């Protein structure tokens, strides 16, 4: 397997749905739903061929929904505490079960998931799923947990607003009031005493903008008083969450994307990751953390393998692409990270962010190629793409719950035209570019494990280089040197790039020049040489990149 992780995030509910006539705000019976079986060996091989090493299946664990599965012994959710028709994948209703929406035969849903794991592994890929530790669905109830596992909340004493051994936080003597009005008297949701909502909302009447459909889990932190911590003895929630992690790893899952990891105390993460890796040494933990000041803490103390780099590189590349920031800001982002740069997960799309081809970002998938290249190739950090990103998906559908917002809805039953076309084997103009870039990143040692040298400091603003719009860096390994030049501008450019002697020293080259090589993206040979402190001239089209491979001599 490549040393550089390339993660393909996918929402199975949408991936396999081929209904081209979906109706906004409609049920599974009207719009249909993708299944786990849609990930055939051929489809998985195609994802592997794209350059991916891992698949993150989003929304495979059973979550709240408006679809009625009571005939299968599954508790019906009140419409008052479900977002959208399909429900949020992050309102987990049973940590030990697979979402029935995704099964061809609902009673066999867990077996179907096990078969999926086998197919994924057989295709040379690894499996990542969500672990959602901060909150659960308001009507959480496990009907699939092992016999020796007690359900969340069954041993709680709700008379205590906070108790270290309670699983939830309670608001005594108060009824929960949903922001969603009741439509039928038979569907009224009743909760007494009310429990805190998942986004640390400690009031009985959360708004529609709160995570009202979820309940905050208690890890021994007294939010309701002075934030005192009670971690000894180990809180009951810690043990329950640790059991859940081991359950999925025991089924063959290879790792977890840990939702809102910074809302759970770092002490828990250290405890559970240390404990887990003693038994599952190669398991992967990716944390969703947005507070940059906590990055080092959650990596060095918490034990995470990787963290999201949303507020750093993602936000900067989006701003540069949309003309709101200068390209030289990219340098500041990697410098801020220091030694943990390789421990960040880079991306330009995921389910929480707008599609790069949407009207809320670049408006054109090709205009995001420069951002894609920097995010993918600047360092050895893993990289993630969101399904249909490689197809130029615009995310401008009005699926229902969220309206037209430039995102692909995680709350609705829907189908993506770009995926339908691809699954029909129609040609797509941008996917081959993604395939080439991703495979360069995984196959070229200079990029997957090599050194990185930022050239921005050596190239000041001039007639032949604009650090506001252009960005250049080197990746190297052994005798291989790859010069990457990125043009964020609307204009074609003939650039003169200075590569200082220090760059050659940094690459530990015995000889101080590089001989002719190839343009790896265009598949053409180039008859040029690079000498230190001598301007290297190269043309780059607007919103495009050059990836030039040389041999150090």
Secondary structure, 3 states (H helix, E strand, C coil): CCCCCEEEEEEHHHHCCCCCCCCCCCCHHHHCCCCHHHCCHHHHHHHHHHCCCEEEEECCEEECCCCCCHHHCCCCCCHHHCCCCCCCCCCEEEEEEECHHHCCCHHHHHHHHHHHHHHHHHCCCEEEEEECCCEEECCCCCCCCCCCCCCCCCCCCCCCCCCCCCCECEEEEEECCCCCCCCCHHHCCCCEEEECECCCECCCCCCCCCCCCEEEECCCECCCCCCCECCCCCCHHHHHHHHHHHHHHHCCCCEEEECCHHHCCHHHHHHHHHHHHHHCCCCEEEECCCCHHHHHHHHHHCCCCEEECHHHHHHHHHHHHCCCCCCCHHHHHHHHHHHHHHHEEEECCCCCCCCCCCCCCCCCHHHHHHHHHHHHHCCCCCEEEECCHHHCCCCCCCCCCCCCCCCCCCCCCCCCHHHHHHHCCCCCCCHHHHHHHHHHHHHCHHHHCCEEEECHHHCCCECCECCCCEEEEEEEECCEEEEEEEECCCCCEEEEECCCHHHHHHCCCCCCEEEEEEECCCCEEECCCEECCCCEEEEECCCEEEEEEEEEC
